[in-house]
Amino acid sequence: MTVTSETPIIATPPFDAPPPAGGAPMTGPPDAKRGRERLLALVFGAVGIAVFIAFWAFLSWRNSDLPGPLDAWDELRTLLSDPFAASGPNGQGIMLMLGDSLELTMKGFGLAALVGIPLGLAAGGNRRIWQAVTPIVQLLKPVSPLAWFPIGLVAFKDSPKAATFVVFICALWPIVLNTAVGASSVPADHRNVARVFRFGRLPYLRQVVVPHTMPSIITGLRVSMGIAWMVIVAAEMLSGNQGIGFFVWNSYNGGNLAAVMAAIVLIGIVGVILDNVFVFAGKRYAAGGVE
């Protein structure tokens, strides 16, 4: 089976993509090149953050109701002064709330991976399964996570379980799509070698399909983790009883927009950490570090 160019896929650039053409060629040892690239990445990253903070400060200056970077920084220091408090003006300590959100995220993401990877492998290796799965993916993938929460609440009669369901259903599709596209692109030479050695279905899957598909699987997991972490905040704002999403909504209702901005910064930092876990995994696999 071959998935055509019309097949929807959510993907990100390769983990070790070369720098864009057009710049002056770099000379010197590989370590020197890597050091220079890292330095340039840090410099331009710092410039980008500085521009963003300056724009944020400008917006807060134009609109006095919007907290500025210094207001958010002061609130962030206050939140981190006792991050594991059992109770406080806004409920638990901020780290405990982040922990609650991460727990629900990992549950939903883990279920999505358990279902999505086998389903993607099956769809990528069988044309009929792909034809059966595609309409469902196309129908459900665009649905907002906020629309799924009432369904989960009715089905499970429990807000945390409903939030986990929302994460699962929204994180599932990138895993299925990326895995299916990777499994469908096994080179003909690999399939022919497997026939010569008379591989059964399980050895063929384990020794040919999965190793070839692994970069696509990691990409799908990376995209899905980003979606899962984004979705859990919205779900917790609706559930209204725990997690960083509840903290954001509670702070807004209390008129503490500086706490909202501080929470957004923390959400972003956690998201960057989670994303880089999969970047590291992709680089390790590309370098042959994962068997």
Secondary structure, 3 states (H helix, E strand, C coil): CCCCCCCCCCCCCCCCCCCCCCCCCCCCCHHHHHHHHHHHHHHHHHHHHHHHHHHHHHHHHHCCCCCCHHHHHHHHHHHHHCCCCCCCCCCCCHHHHHHHHHHHHHHHHHHHHHHHHHHHHHHHHCHHHHHHHHHHHHHHCCCCHHHHHHHHHHHHCCHHHHHHHHHHHHHHHHHHHHHHHHHHCCCHHHHHHHHHCCCCHHHHHHHHHHHHHHHHHHHHHHHHHHHHHHHHHHHHHHHCCCHHHHHHHHHHHCCCHHHHHHHHHHHHHHHHHHHHHHHHHHHHHHCCCCC
